[in-house]
Amino acid sequence: MEISPQEAIEALGDVPVEIEAELGRPVLTLRDLMGLRPGTVLPLNRPAGENLEVRAGGVLIGYGEVVVVENAAAIRLTDFVVV
């Protein structure tokens, strides 16, 4: 029995997919890395207020902004990338 593409997608509907939202990727020297202590502030290579990249399974799917929902950080999606 052959199933339609829609049925195939629906069959996968409960498969967990890891979502990532990246603030930045600072590069440190080994000396700086070894000097990290509680309270150290790491500068990010992204301007404050700029949208974050949102990835699903490692693939860029869109952009979002950091928001606070019930005292927890969250991402509000602002744009999607056509895959």
N, CA, C and O atoms as a GROMACS GRO file, in nm:
protein
  332
    1MET      N    1   0.084  -0.119   0.000
    1MET     CA    2   0.000   0.000   0.000
    1MET      C    3   0.088   0.124   0.000
    1MET      O    4   0.180   0.135   0.082
    2GLU      N    5   0.062   0.216  -0.088
    2GLU     CA    6   0.141   0.339  -0.099
    2GLU      C    7   0.073   0.450  -0.020
    2GLU      O    8  -0.049   0.464  -0.022
    3ILE      N    9   0.157   0.530   0.053
    3ILE     CA   10   0.100   0.641   0.130
    3ILE      C   11   0.138   0.772   0.062
    3ILE      O   12   0.239   0.781  -0.008
    4SER      N   13   0.056   0.871   0.083
    4SER     CA   14   0.080   1.003   0.023
    4SER      C   15   0.192   1.075   0.097
    4SER      O   16   0.223   1.040   0.211
    5PRO      N   17   0.253   1.175   0.033
    5PRO     CA   18   0.356   1.254   0.102
    5PRO      C   19   0.304   1.317   0.231
    5PRO      O   20   0.376   1.324   0.331
    6GLN      N   21   0.179   1.364   0.229
    6GLN     CA   22   0.118   1.424   0.349
    6GLN      C   23   0.110   1.323   0.462
    6GLN      O   24   0.140   1.355   0.577
    7GLU      N   25   0.069   1.200   0.430
    7GLU     CA   26   0.061   1.094   0.531
    7GLU      C   27   0.199   1.059   0.585
    7GLU      O   28   0.214   1.030   0.704
    8ALA      N   29   0.300   1.060   0.498
    8ALA     CA   30   0.436   1.031   0.541
    8ALA      C   31   0.486   1.137   0.639
    8ALA      O   32   0.549   1.104   0.739
    9ILE      N   33   0.456   1.263   0.610
    9ILE     CA   34   0.496   1.372   0.700
    9ILE      C   35   0.422   1.361   0.832
    9ILE      O   36   0.483   1.377   0.939
   10GLU      N   37   0.292   1.333   0.827
   10GLU     CA   38   0.215   1.319   0.951
   10GLU      C   39   0.265   1.203   1.036
   10GLU      O   40   0.260   1.211   1.158
   11ALA      N   41   0.315   1.096   0.973
   11ALA     CA   42   0.367   0.981   1.047
   11ALA      C   43   0.493   1.019   1.125
   11ALA      O   44   0.524   0.956   1.226
   12LEU      N   45   0.564   1.121   1.080
   12LEU     CA   46   0.687   1.166   1.147
   12LEU      C   47   0.662   1.280   1.244
   12LEU      O   48   0.756   1.333   1.304
   13GLY      N   49   0.537   1.317   1.261
   13GLY     CA   50   0.502   1.434   1.342
   13GLY      C   51   0.550   1.432   1.485
   13GLY      O   52   0.567   1.539   1.543
   14ASP      N   53   0.572   1.317   1.544
   14ASP     CA   54   0.614   1.310   1.684
   14ASP      C   55   0.763   1.287   1.702
   14ASP      O   56   0.810   1.265   1.813
   15VAL      N   57   0.840   1.292   1.592
   15VAL     CA   58   0.985   1.274   1.601
   15VAL      C   59   1.046   1.401   1.659
   15VAL      O   60   1.022   1.510   1.606
   16PRO      N   61   1.125   1.390   1.769
   16PRO     CA   62   1.186   1.509   1.828
   16PRO      C   63   1.297   1.565   1.737
   16PRO      O   64   1.376   1.490   1.680
   17VAL      N   65   1.302   1.696   1.726
   17VAL     CA   66   1.403   1.766   1.648
   17VAL      C   67   1.467   1.870   1.739
   17VAL      O   68   1.397   1.952   1.798
   18GLU      N   69   1.599   1.868   1.750
   18GLU     CA   70   1.669   1.963   1.836
   18GLU      C   71   1.671   2.101   1.770
   18GLU      O   72   1.710   2.115   1.654
   19ILE      N   73   1.629   2.202   1.846
   19ILE     CA   74   1.628   2.341   1.799
   19ILE      C   75   1.741   2.416   1.870
   19ILE      O   76   1.757   2.403   1.991
   20GLU      N   77   1.817   2.493   1.795
   20GLU     CA   78   1.926   2.572   1.851
   20GLU      C   79   1.904   2.719   1.817
   20GLU      O   80   1.858   2.752   1.708
   21ALA      N   81   1.938   2.805   1.911
   21ALA     CA   82   1.938   2.950   1.886
   21ALA      C   83   2.074   3.000   1.934
   21ALA      O   84   2.107   2.987   2.052
   22GLU      N   85   2.150   3.055   1.844
   22GLU     CA   86   2.287   3.092   1.874
   22GLU      C   87   2.302   3.242   1.897
   22GLU      O   88   2.263   3.323   1.814
   23LEU      N   89   2.360   3.276   2.011
   23LEU     CA   90   2.388   3.417   2.042
   23LEU      C   91   2.515   3.465   1.974
   23LEU      O   92   2.522   3.580   1.931
   24GLY      N   93   2.613   3.379   1.963
   24GLY     CA   94   2.740   3.416   1.902
   24GLY      C   95   2.844   3.309   1.928
   24GLY      O   96   2.820   3.214   2.003
   25ARG      N   97   2.959   3.326   1.866
   25ARG     CA   98   3.069   3.231   1.882
   25ARG      C   99   3.199   3.309   1.905
   25ARG      O  100   3.278   3.327   1.812
   26PRO      N  101   3.220   3.354   2.027
   26PRO     CA  102   3.345   3.427   2.052
   26PRO      C  103   3.465   3.334   2.039
   26PRO      O  104   3.455   3.215   2.069
   27VAL      N  105   3.576   3.387   1.996
   27VAL     CA  106   3.701   3.312   1.988
   27VAL      C  107   3.794   3.367   2.094
   27VAL      O  108   3.819   3.488   2.101
   28LEU      N  109   3.846   3.278   2.178
   28LEU     CA  110   3.937   3.316   2.284
   28LEU      C  111   4.072   3.250   2.264
   28LEU      O  112   4.081   3.143   2.202
   29THR      N  113   4.174   3.312   2.314
   29THR     CA  114   4.303   3.244   2.318
   29THR      C  115   4.296   3.140   2.429
   29THR      O  116   4.211   3.148   2.517
   30LEU      N  117   4.384   3.045   2.425
   30LEU     CA  118   4.388   2.944   2.530
   30LEU      C  119   4.414   3.011   2.665
   30LEU      O  120   4.359   2.970   2.766
   31ARG      N  121   4.497   3.114   2.666
   31ARG     CA  122   4.526   3.187   2.790
   31ARG      C  123   4.399   3.249   2.847
   31ARG      O  124   4.371   3.238   2.967
   32ASP      N  125   4.321   3.314   2.759
   32ASP     CA  126   4.194   3.374   2.804
   32ASP      C  127   4.096   3.267   2.852
   32ASP      O  128   4.026   3.286   2.951
   33LEU      N  129   4.092   3.156   2.780
   33LEU     CA  130   4.003   3.047   2.818
   33LEU      C  131   4.038   2.994   2.957
   33LEU      O  132   3.949   2.969   3.038
   34MET      N  133   4.165   2.976   2.982
   34MET     CA  134   4.209   2.926   3.113
   34MET      C  135   4.185   3.027   3.224
   34MET      O  136   4.177   2.990   3.341
   35GLY      N  137   4.172   3.155   3.187
   35GLY     CA  138   4.149   3.260   3.286
   35GLY      C  139   4.003   3.286   3.317
   35GLY      O  140   3.973   3.373   3.398
   36LEU      N  141   3.912   3.212   3.255
   36LEU     CA  142   3.769   3.234   3.281
   36LEU      C  143   3.735   3.202   3.426
   36LEU      O  144   3.782   3.102   3.482
   37ARG      N  145   3.653   3.286   3.484
   37ARG     CA  146   3.609   3.270   3.622
   37ARG      C  147   3.461   3.306   3.629
   37ARG      O  148   3.410   3.370   3.538
   38PRO      N  149   3.391   3.265   3.735
   38PRO     CA  150   3.252   3.310   3.750
   38PRO      C  151   3.247   3.462   3.746
   38PRO      O  152   3.327   3.530   3.811
   39GLY      N  153   3.155   3.516   3.671
   39GLY     CA  154   3.142   3.659   3.658
   39GLY      C  155   3.212   3.716   3.535
   39GLY      O  156   3.192   3.833   3.501
   40THR      N  157   3.295   3.635   3.468
   40THR     CA  158   3.360   3.681   3.346
   40THR      C  159   3.254   3.710   3.241
   40THR      O  160   3.161   3.633   3.224
   41VAL      N  161   3.268   3.821   3.172
   41VAL     CA  162   3.176   3.858   3.064
   41VAL      C  163   3.246   3.828   2.931
   41VAL      O  164   3.355   3.879   2.905
   42LEU      N  165   3.181   3.747   2.848
   42LEU     CA  166   3.236   3.715   2.717
   42LEU      C  167   3.170   3.804   2.612
   42LEU      O  168   3.048   3.800   2.596
   43PRO      N  169   3.248   3.883   2.541
   43PRO     CA  170   3.189   3.964   2.435
   43PRO      C  171   3.149   3.874   2.319
   43PRO      O  172   3.222   3.781   2.284
   44LEU      N  173   3.034   3.901   2.260
   44LEU     CA  174   2.986   3.823   2.147
   44LEU      C  175   3.010   3.901   2.019
   44LEU      O  176   3.022   4.023   2.020
   45ASN      N  177   3.018   3.829   1.909
   45ASN     CA  178   3.044   3.893   1.781
   45ASN      C  179   2.916   3.935   1.710
   45ASN      O  180   2.909   3.939   1.588
   46ARG      N  181   2.813   3.966   1.789
   46ARG     CA  182   2.683   4.004   1.734
   46ARG      C  183   2.636   4.131   1.805
   46ARG      O  184   2.639   4.137   1.928
   47PRO      N  185   2.593   4.232   1.730
   47PRO     CA  186   2.543   4.353   1.794
   47PRO      C  187   2.419   4.325   1.880
   47PRO      O  188   2.336   4.242   1.845
   48ALA      N  189   2.408   4.395   1.992
   48ALA     CA  190   2.290   4.381   2.078
   48ALA      C  191   2.166   4.417   1.998
   48ALA      O  192   2.167   4.514   1.922
   49GLY      N  193   2.060   4.339   2.014
   49GLY     CA  194   1.935   4.364   1.944
   49GLY      C  195   1.925   4.298   1.808
   49GLY      O  196   1.817   4.298   1.748
   50GLU      N  197   2.034   4.242   1.757
   50GLU     CA  198   2.029   4.173   1.628
   50GLU      C  199   1.962   4.037   1.645
   50GLU      O  200   1.980   3.972   1.747
   51ASN      N  201   1.886   3.995   1.545
   51ASN     CA  202   1.819   3.866   1.552
   51ASN      C  203   1.918   3.750   1.561
   51ASN      O  204   2.029   3.758   1.508
   52LEU      N  205   1.876   3.644   1.628
   52LEU     CA  206   1.956   3.524   1.644
   52LEU      C  207   1.922   3.426   1.532
   52LEU      O  208   1.812   3.428   1.478
   53GLU      N  209   2.019   3.342   1.498
   53GLU     CA  210   1.992   3.234   1.403
   53GLU      C  211   1.922   3.120   1.477
   53GLU      O  212   1.962   3.084   1.588
   54VAL      N  213   1.820   3.063   1.417
   54VAL     CA  214   1.747   2.950   1.475
   54VAL      C  215   1.767   2.832   1.380
   54VAL      O  216   1.740   2.842   1.260
   55ARG      N  217   1.814   2.720   1.435
   55ARG     CA  218   1.843   2.602   1.355
   55ARG      C  219   1.763   2.482   1.405
   55ARG      O  220   1.738   2.469   1.525
   56ALA      N  221   1.722   2.397   1.313
   56ALA     CA  222   1.655   2.271   1.346
   56ALA      C  223   1.741   2.159   1.288
   56ALA      O  224   1.763   2.153   1.168
   57GLY      N  225   1.788   2.071   1.375
   57GLY     CA  226   1.875   1.964   1.329
   57GLY      C  227   2.001   2.017   1.262
   57GLY      O  228   2.054   1.952   1.172
   58GLY      N  229   2.049   2.134   1.306
   58GLY     CA  230   2.170   2.194   1.250
   58GLY      C  231   2.148   2.276   1.124
   58GLY      O  232   2.243   2.336   1.073
   59VAL      N  233   2.026   2.281   1.073
   59VAL     CA  234   1.995   2.353   0.950
   59VAL      C  235   1.927   2.485   0.984
   59VAL      O  236   1.831   2.488   1.060
   60LEU      N  237   1.978   2.595   0.928
   60LEU     CA  238   1.918   2.727   0.950
   60LEU      C  239   1.775   2.727   0.898
   60LEU      O  240   1.749   2.701   0.781
   61ILE      N  241   1.680   2.758   0.989
   61ILE     CA  242   1.539   2.763   0.948
   61ILE      C  243   1.480   2.902   0.961
   61ILE      O  244   1.373   2.931   0.906
   62GLY      N  245   1.549   2.991   1.036
   62GLY     CA  246   1.494   3.125   1.052
   62GLY      C  247   1.573   3.208   1.152
   62GLY      O  248   1.685   3.174   1.190
   63TYR      N  249   1.509   3.317   1.193
   63TYR     CA  250   1.570   3.412   1.285
   63TYR      C  251   1.471   3.448   1.394
   63TYR      O  252   1.350   3.438   1.373
   64GLY      N  253   1.520   3.489   1.509
   64GLY     CA  254   1.433   3.527   1.617
   64GLY      C  255   1.501   3.622   1.713
   64GLY      O  256   1.619   3.652   1.701
   65GLU      N  257   1.422   3.670   1.809
   65GLU     CA  258   1.473   3.763   1.908
   65GLU      C  259   1.450   3.705   2.047
   65GLU      O  260   1.355   3.630   2.070
   66VAL      N  261   1.537   3.740   2.139
   66VAL     CA  262   1.525   3.692   2.277
   66VAL      C  263   1.413   3.769   2.346
   66VAL      O  264   1.407   3.892   2.339
   67VAL      N  265   1.325   3.696   2.414
   67VAL     CA  266   1.218   3.756   2.493
   67VAL      C  267   1.213   3.683   2.627
   67VAL      O  268   1.274   3.578   2.643
   68VAL      N  269   1.141   3.740   2.721
   68VAL     CA  270   1.121   3.675   2.851
   68VAL      C  271   0.975   3.637   2.863
   68VAL      O  272   0.886   3.720   2.845
   69VAL      N  273   0.950   3.508   2.893
   69VAL     CA  274   0.815   3.457   2.911
   69VAL      C  275   0.810   3.388   3.046
   69VAL      O  276   0.878   3.288   3.068
   70GLU      N  277   0.729   3.441   3.137
   70GLU     CA  278   0.715   3.384   3.271
   70GLU      C  279   0.852   3.362   3.337
   70GLU      O  280   0.879   3.252   3.386
   71ASN      N  281   0.936   3.464   3.338
   71ASN     CA  282   1.068   3.462   3.400
   71ASN      C  283   1.166   3.364   3.337
   71ASN      O  284   1.263   3.325   3.402
   72ALA      N  285   1.143   3.323   3.213
   72ALA     CA  286   1.235   3.235   3.142
   72ALA      C  287   1.268   3.296   3.006
   72ALA      O  288   1.182   3.358   2.943
   73ALA      N  289   1.392   3.278   2.962
   73ALA     CA  290   1.431   3.326   2.829
   73ALA      C  291   1.364   3.240   2.723
   73ALA      O  292   1.349   3.119   2.740
   74ALA      N  293   1.324   3.304   2.614
   74ALA     CA  294   1.260   3.233   2.503
   74ALA      C  295   1.299   3.305   2.374
   74ALA      O  296   1.358   3.412   2.377
   75ILE      N  297   1.266   3.244   2.261
   75ILE     CA  298   1.294   3.304   2.130
   75ILE      C  299   1.160   3.329   2.060
   75ILE      O  300   1.078   3.238   2.047
   76ARG      N  301   1.140   3.453   2.017
   76ARG     CA  302   1.024   3.486   1.933
   76ARG      C  303   1.073   3.481   1.788
   76ARG      O  304   1.161   3.558   1.750
   77LEU      N  305   1.016   3.392   1.709
   77LEU     CA  306   1.056   3.380   1.568
   77LEU      C  307   1.010   3.503   1.491
   77LEU      O  308   0.895   3.545   1.502
   78THR      N  309   1.101   3.559   1.412
   78THR     CA  310   1.069   3.680   1.337
   78THR      C  311   1.069   3.656   1.186
   78THR      O  312   0.995   3.722   1.113
   79ASP      N  313   1.151   3.563   1.140
   79ASP     CA  314   1.161   3.535   0.996
   79ASP      C  315   1.194   3.387   0.976
   79ASP      O  316   1.259   3.324   1.060
   80PHE      N  317   1.148   3.332   0.864
   80PHE     CA  318   1.182   3.195   0.828
   80PHE      C  319   1.264   3.196   0.701
   80PHE      O  320   1.248   3.284   0.616
   81VAL      N  321   1.353   3.097   0.688
   81VAL     CA  322   1.434   3.080   0.569
   81VAL      C  323   1.367   2.972   0.484
   81VAL      O  324   1.328   2.868   0.536
   82VAL      N  325   1.353   2.997   0.356
   82VAL     CA  326   1.297   2.896   0.267
   82VAL      C  327   1.404   2.791   0.244
   82VAL      O  328   1.512   2.821   0.193
   83VAL      N  329   1.372   2.667   0.281
   83VAL     CA  330   1.469   2.557   0.271
   83VAL      C  331   1.448   2.483   0.143
   83VAL      O  332   1.519   2.386   0.114
   0.00000   0.00000   0.00000
